[in-house]
Structure formats: C-alpha cells, structure tokens
Amino acid sequence: MYPYTLHMKRPSSVLCVLMLLGVSVFAYAPAVGNGYIADDFDNLKYARAFLDDPGFLFTIPPQNFRMTTFLVMGVGDRILPSQPSILYLFSILIHALNAVLLYRLLLRLGAGWREALVAAGFFAVFQAPQEAVMWLSAVAEAMLGTCVLAMLILWIDGRRGASTLVYCLALFTKESAPVAMLLVVVVDWLRGQDIRSFRYAWFVPPTVGFAMIFWWVSTTNPMVQEGLYAFGPHAAGVLLRSMHRLVWPWLYLLVAAHAVVTRKWVGTAVLARALGVLAVAMSPYLFVTYTNALPSRHVYLASIGFAAIIVYLVKGIPSPRFRQAFVAVFLVFNVFYLWTRKDGQFEERAAPTTALLEVLEPREPGPVMIYDFAYPYPSIARSTTQVLPSGWAESMIRLDGVDPPCPECVALRWDPNSREYVVGR
C-alpha cells in the first residue's frame, strides 16, 4: 500500500508517541483558554443532571446516544467547577490519542513507519475537523474517532470480542456510530480480505439493540420529528460540497503535481477507492437538511482517512525536495491557520455569552432583559446561569421578543461591533 519507504532508523515507540502528542497539543493549544460556546451551557446542565440520573438523557433524544460526552463534561465540571479549560485539554488529548492510534493502524495496514508517522502528524494538525477539538459540545466526534480506530486495530489483530465491546461504547458516544461497522468491512476489503464472511455477525446484536432504542425514542427526537434529518437526493449535493471542502486544496495540488512530475495522472481506481472511503466515513451525516455542506465536526472521521491518502499520494511523487516541501508547508500552514484564524472564530462565537457572564457575575442576582442576543436560541442565554454564582436562576434571564415586557428588569443590549453589552434599551 505504501511504496517508496525510506531507509532510516526507526525511532522508538515512546518517541513517536511523544512527537504526536507534542504536535497535537501545540496545534490546538490556543483552544485551552477559550470559554463555553453556545450549546456548551445546555450540555453542561445536561451533564450535571446525567450524573444524578443517567436515564435522564433518554427524555431528550438524541442526547441518549452521546452519554460519553456528558460523562466527560460532568466529571470535568466536578473536578474544576465551571472551568472549561480542563475539558478543552481533554479534547486535545483525545485528538492526540487518535493521532497515535492512526499511526498504529497504518503500521498494521503495511505502511512504513515514516509514512505512518507523517500521516498521523498530518491528521494531528489538520484544521478541517477543528470543531471536534475546539468546541466542547462536539467532542463526541473525536471520541467516536477513538472508538473507530481502536475497533479497527483490535479487529485486524483478530480480537473480535474486544472490537465489539468498543463498538458498543461507540454506540453511546454518537448516533452515527454504526458507520464504524461499515468501516471495518471497508478496511477488510482494502486488505484483500473476503468480506463475504459471518465474522461480521459479531456486530449484529449491538446494532439491532441500537436500532430498537433509536426507534423507541424517535417520536421525541427533534432531528427526526422536525425533519432536520431526512433521506433524499439532497444528500448527493451535500456529499460533493463537503468532499470538496475537505480535500481543498491539498488533493488538487497533489494530483496536479503528480501529473507534472511523473507525466501521468493518478490512477482513477486509486482515487475512486480513496474518495469512496471518505464518502463512507461521511455517510451518516449526508442526509441533514439544515445545511448544504457538513460542518467541520462531521468530517472528523473522513479527515483521518484523508491524512493517510495524501501521504500515499506524496510518496508517489519521485521528487525528494517536493515531498519535503509539501510536508513542511502542510504542517506549518495548518498550525498557522488554527492559531490565527480558527481560534479567533471560536472566540467570536463565545463572545456573546462570555461577555454576558462578565456583566452578570459581579451583579446581585435579579431579572435581566437581553436585547439583540446573538444566538437564535433563548436557552443559550438562560443556561449561562449554570456557571454564574449561586442565586442566579434561568427564569431571571429574559429575551426581548421572546418573553413578555419587563419594566423592572436590568436591560442589556448586545453590540456585535464592540462585542460587549450596553446597559439600557
């Protein structure tokens, strides 16, 4: 699968792990200082309720399929109450773990250690799936990535039972988890294994159980009842746009470079298989109706495969200088983009609630009316009371145009230009 292996002394496993840990933490370090963003406040409330009553999540589907997220948020909140930094650090470490697991997986798939290490490093800094690392409410995607990578490694090692147990954990990490079973079959096919086998029956019982629970809670699942997720031909357009956004500009650059340097195009069969794997990884999300392209968190699994694909294409170009330059440019650009562009975007998304907390924390608890709130969901403003001093309650936070007039309320108006609240109507 990975030709052109360079003959260099292989570093120790410990050194490889430390390198991947270091590059992952460095790339995403700016996120540690960010605050809670949008849904984080609601999810923090759910996490606290979940620790007291795990069955609570079944009353608000599809959150019941994201139990690991609420377990992590709840435990993190009890260690450092109302301090998101510990949760951001956890997200980054999960991402680093996934880079290490990808390195291990590629070695098992026949890659040389250098190719496997570079691919894992590419994934560690790749900015495309940043939402899964830099937004606490999207950490389920990164944890699902951990489950999928662990499943594949255990499956290749012949540990069917252990792989199935990890699959069961995945089913309560994100509702898109059944795609992991498909990815096991795809990887077996790429390895030349006979996929017409009863060994995949290991995954049938947990998948049937998942389907039964999904059907049971579907009547109260807004994703289903409100048509936010529906099968239809629109999925083709979502796939094409999402695929383009994921691979731009790296795949186009490599295909062009291959044609110029080798004077022949990359084989269509190679590209078809590569893009097919990415399509399978995206498949659970393609039927969303509220967007025409997948948000960054939903391409996390596909980004794992894409990192391996681009290294394969880089190694196929017989120019050491080009390969070295490409690796350097990819690493530097993505880290620079995360630090200078993406982190700022997340700070901007957090600004309406971060500024609200700064205004309310020093005040005595009392009714507040907010004008021009930046988010369309009132629950986000009200749930900020989860991290305010004792005495504040959600009922004290009201929004103009949603709640009745409140002459006795303190009036706060959001100014998007200064990113501050102005007292007064």
N, C-alpha and C positions, 0 to 999 in steps of 0.2 A: 504493500500500500504506500509506503514512503521510501522511494528510491533516493539516491544521491546522499546517503548518510556519510557525514564527515568523520574521519578517524581522529578523534580527540579523546583524551582521558575523561571518563565519565565521573562527574562529581558524586559525592556520597548522597544517599537519600536524604539525610538530615540537611545537608547544604541546599539541595533542591527545594525542600520544604521551606527553609528559611528564606530563600530567594523569592519564592512565590508569595510567601506571607508578607515579605517586605514590600514587594512591588504592589500588592493588592492594597495594603494599608496606606502606602504613600499616595496611590492614585485617588483613593476615596477619603483620605484624611480630612479634607475640608468639611465633610458632612457631619463630623462629630460635634461641631459647635452649633449646628442648626437646631431650631426648635420644632415643636409639634406642628404638623401641617394638616389642615383640613380634616379629613376623616380620622386622623390620629386621635382627636379628642373623643369622638364617639367610640372608637375602638378601645381606647383606654378605659372608658366607662364599661364597655362590654367585658374587657379583660378582668376588671375587678369583680364584676358580677359572676363571671365564669369560675373564678377561684372559689367563690362561695357556693355556687350551684352550677356544675358543669352542664347539666341538662338545659340550662337557660338558653344556650345557643340554638337549640332546636326550635325555639319560638321565633327566631329571626333568621331563617334561611336566606342565603346560602352560607351564613356565618358558621353553621354547624360543621361545614366541611373545611373550616380554617382554624381548627382547635389549637394547632401548634402555635399559630400567631398569637392567640390570646393567652396561651400558657406562657409564652416568652414575654409578652408585654406585661402580664400580671406579675410574674416573678421579678422581672426587672424593676417594675414600679415599687415592689415591696423592698427591694434592696436599696434603691435610691428613689424615694417617692417623688413623683412629678419632675424627674430629671431625665430628659430624653437621651442624654449623651451615652448612657450605658447601653441603650437599645440600638443607637447608631453604631456603636462599637461592635455589638453582637452581629449586626447586619454585615459589617465589613469583614468580620472574622468568618462568618458563614460563606461569604463570597470567596475569601482566601482559601477556605477548605475546599470549595468547589474547584478552584484552580488546581489544587493539589490532586483532587480526585480525577480531574480531567487528565493530568499528567500520567497518573497510574493507569487510567483506562486506555490511553493511547499506546502505552507500552504493551499492554495486553493485546492490543489490536495490531501489533507488529511495527509500530513506529520506532525509529531510533530515538535514543534518549534526548538528543539535541532537538529534533523536530518536536518531540512531545513537550519538552520544556519551553520552547519558543511558543508553541500553540497555547499552552497553559498561561504563559506570560501575556500573550495577546488577549486572551479572554479576561485576564485579571485587570487589564487597563481599558478594555473596550468600552466606549461610552454609550453605545447603542442601548443596552438594557439598564442604564443607570438608575431608573426609577425603582427597580427592585432592590437596590442597595441604599439609595439616598432618600427613600420615603418609607417610614416605618410601617405604614399600612400595606405596603407592597412586599414586605419581607417574605410573605408566603411563596412568592415566585422563586426567590433564592433558596428557600428551604426545600421546595419541590425539586429544584435542581440538584440539591444534595441527595435527595431520595433517589432520583433517576440515575445519577452517576453511581451511587452505591449499589443500586439494583443491578446495573449493567456489569459492574466489576464482579459482584457475587455470582451473577448468572454465568459469566464467562469462566469463572473459577469452578463451576459445577455445584455451587451451593444453592440449590433450588429453594430449599425451605427458608434460608436466611433472606434470599432475594424476595420471596413472597412476603415475609414479615415486614420488610422495608416498604414493599408496595402497600401493605395495609396502613402503615404510617402515612404514606403519601396520600392515601385516600381521605385522610383527615387533616391534610395540610392545604390542599386546594382542590376544588371540584373538577379541575382539568386533569387530575392525576391519572385517569385511565389511559391517557396518551403514553404513559410510561410503559404499559404493556405492549403497545404498538412499537415503541422504540426498541424494546428488547427483540421483537421479531425482525425489525429493520436491521439492527446490528448483526443478528444471526445471518440474515441474508447477505449482508456485505462481507461477512466472514466466510461465505460459501457453505453455510450450514443448511441442512434440509429443514425448511420451515414448515413442512407438512408433517408435523410431529405432535404427539399427545403430551409432550413435556410442557406445553403452554397451558395445560389444564390446571397447573398449579395456581394460575391467576384467576381462574373462573369463579370459585366460591367468593373471594372478596369482591370481585367485580359485580357479581349478582347481588351481594349484600348492599353494595354501594348504590346500585340501580334501584333497589327496593326502597332504600332510605330517601333517595332523590325523588322518587315518585311520591312517597309519603308526604314530604314537605313541600312538594311543588305547588300546592294550592295556596301557599302563603309565601312563595318565593317571588319577589318582585321582578327578578331577572326573567322569569317565565311569564308571570301574570301580566306584566306591563309591556311585554314584547321587546324587552331590551336584548333578548337573545332569541333568535328565531331562524330556523333553517330556510334557506332560499338562495337564489342565484347571486345575490349581492355579495356572497362570500368570495366569489371569483375576483371581484374588484378589490375587496379588502386584502386578499392574498397578494395580488400583483403590486399594489401600492406599498404594502408592508414589506414585501420582499425587496422591492427597490430601495426603500429607506434603510433596510438592514444592511444591504451589501454595498451601498453607495459610500465612497467612490472606489473602495478597495478592490472589489471583484472586477469592475470595469477596467481599472488600471492594470491589474494582473493579466487579464485576458488580452488587452492591447499589447502589453509588454511581451507576453509570450509570442504573439504573432510577429512582432518586430524582431525580437532576438532570435527565435527559432525558425522564423519564416513559415510557420504553420499555426493553425488555430488549435486551441484546446479542444480535445475531443468532445463532441456533443454528448456522447454517452456518459463521460465523466461529469460534465456539467449537469446533465439531466439527473443523474443519481444524487449529486450534491444538493441541487435545489429541491429534489424530492424529499430528502431527509429534512431540510429546513421547513418544507411545507407540512410534513407530518408533525414536526415539533410545534408549529403554529396552529394546527388544525382545530384544537378545542376552542380557539378564540375567534375564528374567522366568521362566525355567524352572529357577532354582535351587531346591533342595529343603530347604536348611538354614535358611531364613528365610521369613517370610510377608510381608516388605516389603524392598525393596532397601536395602542400606547406602548411606550418603551418597556414597561414592566412585563408585557405579554410576549416579548421576543427574547426573554432570558434564556429559555431552553434552546431556541434556534441559534442564539449567539454562541453557545457552547459548540455546536456543530460548525458554525461558520468560522470560528477560530481555527479549528482543525483543517477546514477546507482551504483557507487562504495560505496556511503553511505548506500544505501539499502543493498548491499552485506555485508558491515562491520557490520551492525546491525543484520544480520542473523547469526553471529558467537557468540555463548554464552560464550564469554570469555572477561570480562571487561578489563583485562590487555592487551589482544591483540588489542581490539578496541582502547584503549587509546594510545598504542604504534603506531598503524597504523596511527592514526590521527596526532600524533606528527611527525612521520617520513615523512609522505606525505607533511605536511606544511613546515617543515624545509628543506627537500630535494629540493622541487620546488623553494623555495625562494633562497636557496643557488645556485641552478643551474642558475636561472635568473641573479643573481648578478655576478657570477664568470665565467659563460660560455656564456650565450646568449648575455649579454650586450657587451662582448668583440667581439662577432661575428658581431654585428651591428656596432660597432666602426670600425672594419676591413672593412666592406662593405662601410662605409662612407669615409674611409681614402683617396682613390684616388681623390675624389672631395674636401674633407676638406683640404688636403694638397695643391691642386691646388689653392683654394681660398687664402690660406696663402701666396702663392708665388705671386699671381696676385694683391691682394689688395693694397700692397704698391707701385706697379709699375704704371707708366703712361700708359693709355690705348694705345694699339698698337697690331699689328699682332703677334700671337703666334702659333708655330707648336709643337704639342704634339706627342711624340713617345712612343709606348708601353702602350697606355692608357688601364687601367684595364678592362673597360667595352666594350662590342662589339658594343654599340650604340653611335655613334658620338654626337647625340642630347644631351646626358647627359653632355658631356664636354662643349658643346656650351651653354647649358641652365644655367650653373653656373653663367653666366653674369647677371642673374636675381637678384643676391644678391651682385654683385660687385658694387663699386662706380660708379656714373654717368660718362658716357663717354665710358664705355665698351659696345660692341655690339657682338652678336652671330657670325657675319661674321669675327670677329677678331680671333676666336678660330678655329684652323685647326688641322687636324689629319693626321699623316703620313700614307700613304696607302689608304687614303680616298680622300684627297684634293691634288691638284697639288703641286709640289715643291715650296717652298717659301724662297728664299735666304735671304730676308730681315727680316724674322720672328725670334723672340726670340725662341730658341729651348729648350724644356723641355722634359726630358726623365723620365718616371716613374720607380722607383726602388721598386719592391714589398718587398724586404728584409728590407730596411730601412723605407719603407712607406713614401718616400719623392721624390721630383722631383729634378733631377740633371740638371743644366743648361749646354746645349751643346749636340750635336748629338752623 
